[in-house]
Amino acid sequence: MREVVILIPEIEPEQNVEIEVNINGRKRTIRYKVELLNWESHDVPPNDKVTVLKHFIKEKEKDWELVEIGAPDDGNIPLVFRKKMF
């Protein structure tokens, strides 16, 4: 099992979350960040939104990985990234 689901309180976009866990007695910190992609600021037709999303994700720092794409709301789509552990 690689993933464990932990419910956290509602957080505002553009914030970071750090979760400390103990795995077999070893403490690790897992970092997440939430970012909003605003469709309206890109002024794209509805059929090009996937292309905008792919480009946005590709341009992120390489030490963060996408873990969740949230449901669109008011022209925004929340994206959750997890910092890669090397």
N, C-alpha and C positions, 0 to 999 in steps of 0.2 A: 504494500500500500504506500503510495507516494504522496497522496493528498489527504488532508483532513479539512473538513468544512467547519469554520468557526464563524458564528454570527457576531458581527460587530455593530455598534450603534451607527445610525445614519451619520455619514460625514459629509462635509461640504466638498465640492470639487476643488481640485488643485491643492489637496492636502496629502500629507504622508501619514502612513500608519506603520508602527513598528510592533511586532509581536515576538515576545521571547518564549521559546519552548525548550523543554528538556527532552532530549532524545537519547535514551540509554545513558542517562546521567550527564550528558554533554549539553551545555546551554548554547542555544543558537538564537540569533535574532533574524527575523524575516521581515523585509521591508516591502511595503506596497505604496503605490501612489495612484490617485484618481485624477484623470484629466478629462476635460470636456472638449469634444470636437463640435464646433458650431457649423451646421450645414449652411446657414444663411450667409455667413461671412465668406464662404467660398463661391457663392453664386453659381451653383452648378445645377444642371437639369437632374430630375429624379433618377434617371437611369445611369448617371455618372457618379452617384454617391459612393458606390463600392470602390471606384478608382480613387476618389478623394480619401476614403478610409484607408486603403492600402498604402497610399503615399504618406499619409500622416503617421501610420505605424512604422513604416520603413525608415522615416526620418528621425525616429526616436533614438536616444542613446543606445549603444549596442549592449550595455550591461543591464538593460531592463527588458523583460519579456512580457508580452501581452498575455493576460490570464482570463480576462472577461470583457465582453462587449455588452454593455447594458442596453436597456430599452430606450429608444429615442423619446425625448420629451421637450416640447417647446423649441424645436429646431436644434437641439443639442443631443449628442450621444455620449454617455459616460464610458470611459475606457479605464480598466484597472490593469496596472502593470506591476510586476514583481521584480525586485532586484535579483539578478542572477547570483547564485552562490558559487564561487569558484573554488 
